[in-house]
Amino acid sequence: MAAADPLEFSLLPLTSTINEQGHLEIGGCDVVELAHTYGTPLFVYDERHLHIRCQEAVAAFDDGVAFASKSFLCRAMASLAASEGLCIDVASGGELAVALAAGVPADRIVFHGNNKSMEELITALEVKVRHIVIDSFDEINRLERLVSDQAPVSVLVRVTPGVEAHTHEFIQTGQEDSKFGLSVASGAALAAIERLRAMAGIHVAGIHAHIGSQVFDVESFAKAATILAEFFIPLGLEELCVGGGLGVAYVNGEHAATIGEWGAAIRSALKEAGVPDSTVVTAEPGRAIVASAAVTIYRVGTIKRLPDIRTYVAVDGGMSDNPRPILYGSGYEAFDPARVSAPRPETVRVVGKHCESGDVIVPDAQVPEGIAVGDLLATPVTGAYGYSMASNYNRVTRPAVVFVADGTARLVLRRETDADLLTLEVE
Ligand code: LLP
């Protein structure tokens, strides 16, 4: 595969096609027209793609499998995932508020967080979430002051099994050093479970572990599941939640397992380790559901050709709508949605509009010949941890988000305005 190759079609949302003009269509909508209608930067989500990924997750795990809403949350997304039978994993009172506002029943919401406040716990108890995922002894202390023995509160205990999965490797050290969960090796996890079991008003439903994110190799999950099973079996609990973390392909040449393959590898490892068939095996995929469902459409505003150095192509967004390159060094492709199949022989640096040299979206992007000011430039696989981690740095307003399906686009999050930026000002 040559660097100048067109974008691999597999990186695009599932319903993507190329129309007669050579434009990208998603959900039957011409992306070039969407950019005209809604402006740029614009997140375009393929609704069909979202539905299919949710269905895969529901098929791969037992009832209780949750969508990790930190990856992308708005009311439309929460209600779509819930309508497909997924629970919603929330990690803050804010995420809980959005899921509830979307009409997700509280008993389909799992409440996470390593530092839940008293207020967050009170709300979680009031609305009666499905599970509170216990992360520390301080949280148990806080909960003890809140629960009564009338209506038992269901909890999972987040444990750190002493393993950590990375994108390309699996290591059995390091995970002890974590702000999340309670260590199995030190005995803290067991002590927490025993204490919770002795508390009136608490029902310990199971354990939870999350071993990493953007993990490609399903074998890593299988190995972790085996280690987790050893701790889980003697406890005789109902539910084992293996967290999220399945990786996705971001750039040409990358391949990722499907949600089905991920679930099958975990299930077979658990079975082999002797976990009873009656165990409710759940997970919390985020990225694997939403990442490749979306593309971000930018417009090129400035091109700076520095002879013998490089060409900078500046677009109308940047680190405020996609902080992943600057935070994690994450790679992305760039392509012109008006000529999707064009070869991309030019190497340029795609940058944003922020007052910071590090504001790079793609350090060495392949783009079609003759890229010009006014062209659209898109990055695929931006559906996860893009909008959800978006900021107002430089008081740049957040992009709009549209969902497309069957030839129709609907605006689910409008573009922020300068007036929105002033709503918090009190003097
Ligand atoms: N469950 C728990 C407890 C988690 O901490 C996470 C992610 C998930 C589920 C979902 O993981 P996923 O399936 O999306 O990999 N901002 C980073 C990712 C942080 C993930 C944090 N926890 C990024 O942009 O790569």
Boltz pocket constraint, residues with backbone or C-beta under 6 A from the ligand:
constraints:
  - pocket:
      binder: B
      contacts: [[A, 68], [A, 70], [A, 71], [A, 89], [A, 112], [A, 210], [A, 212], [A, 213], [A, 214], [A, 243], [A, 244], [A, 245], [A, 246], [A, 284], [A, 285], [A, 286], [A, 287], [A, 288], [A, 324], [A, 328], [A, 384], [A, 385]]
      max_distance: 6.0
